[in-house]
Amino acid sequence: MGNAKRVRSGVVALALALAPVGWGQEVSAAAQALAAAQRAVAEARATYQGAPTFDRPLWREAVRQGEAARALEPHNPEVLRFLAETYSTLSWDVRAWDAWEALLQAGGELSADDLAQMFAAGRELGYARYTAGELAAAETVFSRMVQLDPENVDALTWLGRIALERGDSVAARAHWARVLELRPNDPTARYYLGRSEQQLAFGAEASGAFHEGLAAYDGGDLEGALAAFTRAAEANADFEEAFVWAARTALEAGQPEVAQRYAEALLARDPEHERAGFFMQQIALQRTWGAEAGSAFLEGQGLYSQGRVAEAAERFAAASDANTQFLEAATWAARSYQETGQAARAATYWERVVALSPDDARARFFLEEARAQSGVAPAAVSAFNRGLRAYADADLAAAEAAFAEATREDPAYAEAWGWLGRLAFEGGRYAEAAAAYAQASALEPADETYAFFAAEARRLAER
């Protein structure tokens, strides 16, 4: 106990000694009980190691004596402070909260440290009541904390969350707006403020179902997500975002008929609705090639757009395998495999493309490339293909860097050396061209083109 507390205890003892006998006996009993409680605390601190707990005899004795003092003088601030501090020390949150509150009601003043202890107990008590489903009781605790400290962000956050769960959109918005005032860059508060406003706009039932859908979708449960988005859309026909997510999820779940219902509802409200128009295209895709092929193709497109080309290749391949007549899926599978240096797999799907579209000269070219690259290191193939794309885009510096990378990844890659020679030759760097063409010719002696340009580049370099 601090010096101030010992002084207060001494004053109480002196007053008792000077008081009339009848009155003094009753008060003296409370003071004696409090003194015994304080001695028990001091002895407990000196005796036990580790965190204080109520199962230790001396701590139990301190509580027993403290409660005995309160029974004699229920409104004695000194007794109430002792109990509040002791229960806080023991992490007996419900009793600590009640004792701090009783101290306030008895006219006691709380320092910043006192408030910190009270709020720590309140936070645990409020959370316990929240997890038990006692939202009103939890709200009472957190509201009291805000009353005592209007800038208590922790309590305001809980009040905002509870208000949302109770469907009180107005209160939720007020609480989250207050949190943002205190913490303008808090992403959680900004998110929940948006949810509060969404709940106000479309109703608690629709908003709640919608966020259940998002959680299910993030967890990979497409059927659960679709059911939740359906409930949200049915709860409020003006909830456009619920219709969008219902259509999207139905498509990914391979249910084009359900997706069409939501997409058409969006188009009925706005004939120029961009997402709905896209959904209708994807619905047509699934209906043309089948739900399995269409869904796999959609997944592939999503992965490819995120730069996850290797994963995209597997989904495009699955789409092509699900319906071998699906030309676009075969093309994307071949292209993606070739981009990731998987030449043998790329060749398989380029063969399928050529079989479906015999007049596609570009597909034939890439098929020949893939077959030629089948024995080359995948990293070298990937770099080489980047070089071809850069050359087609007239980015000669990027092309040369990519072909050089291909030769480093696989020094026996003759075609990459040949392209390095070609770029150097076209740039008038004949000595470099001669060296690169010579390397290509050494790797493929039967290729007369490499030998010719190696000799021609040497001749021009020596002029």
Secondary structure, DSSP 8 states (H G I E B T S, - for coil): --HHHHHHHHHHHHHHHHS-HHHHHHHHHHHHHHHHHHHHHHHHHHH--SS--TTSHHHHHHHHHHHHHHHH-TT-HHHHHHHHHHHHHTT-HHHHHHHHHHHHHTT----HHHHHHHHHHHHHHHHHHHHTT-HHHHHHHHHHHHHH-TT-HHHHHHHHHHHHHTT-HHHHHHHHHHHHHH-TT-HHHHHHHHHHHHHHHH-HHHHHHHHHHHHHHHTT-HHHHHHHHHHHHHH-TT-HHHHHHHHHHHHHTT-HHHHHHHHHHHHHH-TT-HHHHHHHHHHHHHHHH-HHHHHHHHHHHHHHHTT-HHHHHHHHHHHHHH-TT-HHHHHHHHHHHHHTT-HHHHHHHHHHHHHH-TT-HHHHHHHHHHHHTTTS-HHHHHHHHHHHHHHHTT-HHHHHHHHHHHHHH-TT-HHHHHHHHHHHHHTT-HHHHHHHHHHHHHH-TT-HHHHHHHHHHHHHHT-
